[in-house]
């Protein structure tokens, strides 16, 4: 039993390392997006995918170990219940680790969503500019037929957006 709880805490340590590295990569991704150095996204995306896979693998192993500690093999014990299986001196550190993981996961989610919105906004801008350049776009609502679909006869505009 004690060896299983030790293995679970080791898996949690691996998860913490992955979360820290993922946060670093996502912050670098934000910087690259702001700078407009889109070539820099390729290695960051590969690193992010690798870290995400490592995190998922560690979580899967941890859940398998938690199932072994459970009285019902179909459902693993929760992290809150895992504390009961640890020796008393480790309870405080365990709770601190879980809080830290939750904080990092929330920050990671927020940063990743913000980066995704930035990419979507950039994509919409590029699609709009391509429509103008190719003449397949629609003008705003000016002229004799406001709002109606017309080919744009305007030169391309540069549209910039800050994060």
C-alpha positions in Angstrom: 0.0 0.0 0.0 2.8 2.4 1.0 4.7 1.7 -2.3 1.6 2.6 -4.3 1.1 5.9 -2.5 4.8 6.7 -3.0 4.4 5.9 -6.8 1.3 8.2 -6.9 3.2 11.0 -5.3 6.1 10.5 -7.8 3.6 10.7 -10.7 2.2 13.9 -9.2 5.8 15.3 -9.2 6.0 14.4 -12.9 2.7 16.1 -13.5 3.9 19.3 -11.7 7.1 19.3 -13.9 5.0 18.9 -17.1 2.7 21.7 -16.0 5.6 24.1 -15.2 7.2 23.3 -18.6 3.9 23.7 -20.4 3.3 27.1 -18.7 6.8 28.2 -19.9 6.1 27.0 -23.5 2.6 28.7 -23.6 4.2 32.0 -22.3 6.9 31.7 -25.0 4.1 31.1 -27.5 2.3 34.3 -26.4 5.6 36.2 -26.9 6.1 34.8 -30.4 2.5 35.6 -31.3 2.9 39.2 -30.2 6.2 39.6 -32.0 4.7 38.1 -35.2 7.6 35.6 -35.5 5.3 32.8 -36.7 8.1 30.5 -37.7 8.9 30.3 -33.9 5.5 28.7 -33.4 6.5 25.4 -35.0 9.1 24.2 -32.5 6.9 25.5 -29.6 3.9 23.6 -30.9 5.9 20.5 -31.2 7.2 21.0 -27.6 3.7 21.7 -26.4 2.3 18.5 -28.0 5.2 16.5 -26.5 4.6 17.9 -23.0 0.9 17.5 -23.3 1.4 13.8 -24.1 3.8 13.3 -21.2 1.3 15.0 -18.9 -1.5 12.7 -20.1 0.7 9.6 -19.7 1.6 10.6 -16.1 -2.1 11.3 -15.3 -3.1 7.9 -16.8 -0.5 6.1 -14.7 -1.5 7.9 -11.6 -5.1 7.1 -12.1 -4.2 3.4 -12.6 -2.4 3.5 -9.3 -5.3 5.3 -7.6 -7.6 2.5 -8.8 -5.3 0.0 -7.0 -5.9 1.9 -3.8 -9.6 2.0 -4.3 -12.0 -0.5 -2.8 -13.9 -0.5 -6.1 -11.7 -1.3 -9.1 -14.0 0.6 -11.5 -13.5 3.9 -9.8 -10.2 5.3 -8.5 -10.0 7.2 -5.3 -9.9 10.9 -5.6 -6.9 13.1 -4.8 -8.6 14.3 -1.7 -9.0 10.7 -0.5 -5.4 9.9 -1.4 -4.2 12.1 1.5 -5.7 9.5 4.0 -3.2 6.9 2.6 -0.2 9.1 3.2 1.8 9.4 6.5 0.8 12.4 8.6 4.0 14.4 7.9 3.3 14.5 4.2 -0.3 15.8 4.4 0.6 19.5 4.3 3.0 19.1 1.4 0.5 17.0 -0.5 -2.2 19.6 -0.1 0.1 22.3 -1.2 1.1 20.3 -4.3 -2.5 19.8 -5.2 -3.3 23.5 -4.8 -0.3 24.4 -6.9 -1.3 22.0 -9.6 -4.8 23.5 -9.7 -3.4 27.0 -9.9 -1.0 26.1 -12.7 -3.7 24.2 -14.6 -6.0 27.2 -14.4 -3.3 29.6 -15.6 -2.3 27.2 -18.4 -5.9 27.0 -19.5 -6.3 30.8 -19.5 -3.1 31.5 -21.4 -3.8 28.8 -23.9 -7.3 30.2 -24.6 -5.9 33.7 -24.9 -3.3 32.5 -27.4 -6.0 30.6 -29.3 -8.2 33.7 -29.5 -5.2 35.7 -30.8 -4.6 33.1 -33.5 -8.3 33.1 -34.5 -8.3 36.9 -34.7 -5.2 36.9 -36.8 -6.7 34.2 -39.1 -9.9 36.3 -39.5 -7.8 39.3 -40.4 -5.8 37.3 -43.0 -9.0 35.8 -44.5 -10.5 39.3 -44.7 -7.4 40.7 -46.4 -7.3 37.8 -48.8 -10.9 38.5 -49.7 -10.0 42.1 -50.4 -6.9 41.3 -52.4 -8.7 38.7 -54.5 -11.8 40.7 -54.9 -14.0 38.0 -53.3 -14.6 40.1 -50.1 -17.6 42.2 -49.2 -17.4 45.9 -48.6 -18.8 47.4 -45.4 -22.1 49.1 -46.0 -21.3 52.2 -48.0 -22.2 53.3 -51.4 -25.3 52.9 -53.5 -26.1 49.3 -52.3 -25.2 49.3 -48.6 -24.6 45.9 -47.0 -25.0 44.0 -50.3 -22.3 41.7 -51.4 -20.0 43.4 -53.8 -16.4 42.9 -54.9 -14.0 45.1 -53.1 -12.2 47.5 -55.3 -10.1 48.9 -52.5 -6.3 48.3 -52.0 -5.5 46.0 -49.1 -5.3 47.5 -45.7 -3.0 46.5 -42.9 -4.9 45.6 -39.8 -3.0 45.2 -36.5 -4.3 43.9 -33.2 -2.5 43.8 -29.9 -2.9 41.0 -27.4 
